Amino acid sequence: MSTHDDWSKPSLTLAEEDERDQKAIVSLVIDEHPKQLTVSELARAMAPEAKDRPIPDWVERGIQELVGWGLLNREGASVRPSRVVLRFVELFY
């Protein structure tokens, strides 16, 4: 049985979901800086319900997109914010 609230909530497109996920990922990596997170640590923080499961695809996709845009650096299993994104944060936040 659905309620009226279910009907009034707009659903997100895939692009909007990806953008939401990327914002959350980059925010967490910036917040944890200078500590470097492993992809596994990042995934556990983003999806605690998936603790004992493989890294969710949406986390991998988000990291890959953010690396492609130059906002994150990935070296092996570690993820850290790029100098560009850290400078942006310094200037605007």
C-alpha positions as CSV (number, residue, x, y, z in Angstrom):
1,M,0.0,0.0,0.0
2,S,1.5,3.4,-1.0
3,T,0.9,6.7,0.7
4,H,0.4,10.0,-0.9
5,D,4.0,10.9,0.0
6,D,5.3,8.1,-2.2
7,W,3.6,9.7,-5.2
8,S,4.9,13.2,-4.4
9,K,8.6,12.2,-4.2
10,P,10.3,12.8,-7.6
11,S,12.5,9.9,-8.7
12,L,16.0,10.6,-9.7
13,T,17.3,9.9,-13.2
14,L,20.5,7.8,-13.5
15,A,22.5,11.0,-14.2
16,E,21.1,12.6,-11.1
17,E,21.9,9.5,-9.0
18,D,25.5,9.5,-10.4
19,E,25.9,13.2,-9.6
20,R,24.6,12.7,-6.1
21,D,27.0,9.8,-5.5
22,Q,30.0,11.7,-6.9
23,K,29.2,14.7,-4.6
24,A,29.1,12.4,-1.6
25,I,32.3,10.6,-2.6
26,V,34.4,13.7,-3.2
27,S,33.0,15.3,-0.1
28,L,34.1,12.4,2.1
29,V,37.5,12.2,0.5
30,I,38.0,15.9,1.1
31,D,36.8,15.7,4.7
32,E,39.2,12.8,5.4
33,H,42.2,14.6,3.8
34,P,45.2,14.4,4.5
35,K,44.3,10.7,5.3
36,Q,44.2,8.6,2.2
37,L,41.3,6.3,2.0
38,T,41.4,2.9,0.4
39,V,38.6,2.2,-2.0
40,S,37.4,-0.4,0.5
41,E,37.3,2.1,3.3
42,L,35.5,4.6,1.1
43,A,33.0,2.0,0.1
44,R,32.3,1.0,3.7
45,A,31.8,4.6,4.7
46,M,29.5,5.2,1.7
47,A,27.5,1.9,2.0
48,P,27.8,0.4,5.5
49,E,25.2,-2.2,4.6
50,A,27.6,-3.6,2.0
51,K,30.4,-4.1,4.6
52,D,31.1,-7.8,3.8
53,R,30.3,-7.6,0.1
54,P,32.2,-6.5,-3.0
55,I,32.6,-2.8,-3.6
56,P,29.3,-1.4,-5.1
57,D,29.5,-0.6,-8.7
58,W,28.2,2.9,-8.1
59,V,31.2,3.6,-5.8
60,E,33.6,2.4,-8.5
61,R,31.9,4.4,-11.2
62,G,31.9,7.5,-9.0
63,I,35.6,7.2,-8.3
64,Q,36.4,6.6,-12.0
65,E,34.4,9.6,-13.1
66,L,35.9,11.9,-10.5
67,V,39.4,10.7,-11.4
68,G,38.6,11.4,-15.1
69,W,37.5,15.0,-14.2
70,G,40.8,15.5,-12.2
71,L,39.0,15.8,-8.9
72,L,40.4,12.6,-7.3
73,N,43.7,10.7,-7.6
74,R,43.7,7.0,-7.4
75,E,47.0,5.2,-6.8
76,G,46.5,1.4,-6.5
77,A,43.9,0.9,-3.7
78,S,44.2,4.5,-2.4
79,V,42.0,7.5,-3.2
80,R,42.9,11.1,-2.4
81,P,41.7,14.5,-3.5
82,S,43.6,16.2,-6.3
83,R,45.5,19.4,-5.8
84,V,43.0,21.1,-8.0
85,V,40.0,20.2,-5.8
86,L,41.9,21.1,-2.6
87,R,42.8,24.5,-4.0
88,F,39.2,25.1,-5.0
89,V,38.1,24.3,-1.4
90,E,40.8,26.7,-0.1
91,L,39.6,29.5,-2.3
92,F,35.8,29.0,-2.0
93,Y,35.1,27.4,1.4
